[in-house]
Amino acid sequence: MAVRRVVPNVPSQAMAENREFYGLLGLEEVMNLGWIMTLASPTAPTAQISVMTGDKTAPVVPDLSVEVDDVDAAYAAMRESGAEIVHPLRDEEWGVRRFFVRDPNGRVINVLSHCR
C-alpha cells in the first residue's frame, strides 16, 4: 500500500474567508462541495488543505485525510490491529471509498482512495 497524499482538515464555518486567506499563500480552490473545500498549490498539486463545515455522511470532522492506493488493504490492516474504526468503510457519492480511524493520539483520520 502506498500513500498518495496527506491533507490536514480544518473545521470552519468561514469558507470564503479561508479561500481568501490561503490564497494569499498561493493556494487555489480545486474542489468545493459546499461542506468541504480543498485548496491546493498550482505548482505542487499534492500540497493541499481542506476546510470543512462538517462531514456529509460521518459523525465527526476528521483531523487529517490520508489518500492511499488501496483503501481496502488499509481498512483490513487497521481492523486487524484493533484500531478504533470511527466511520465504517463505504463508497461515497462524490467518488471516494473511505473509512475513519482513531490514531493513538485520539485524532480521527479519514483514510480514502478515489473510485476508479
Secondary structure, DSSP 8 states (H G I E B T S, - for coil): --EEEEEEEEE-S-HHHHHHHHHTTT-EEEEE-SSEEEEE-SSSTT-EEEEES--SSSSS--SEEEEES-HHHHHHHHHHHT--EEEEEEE-TTSEEEEEEE-TTS-EEEEEEE--
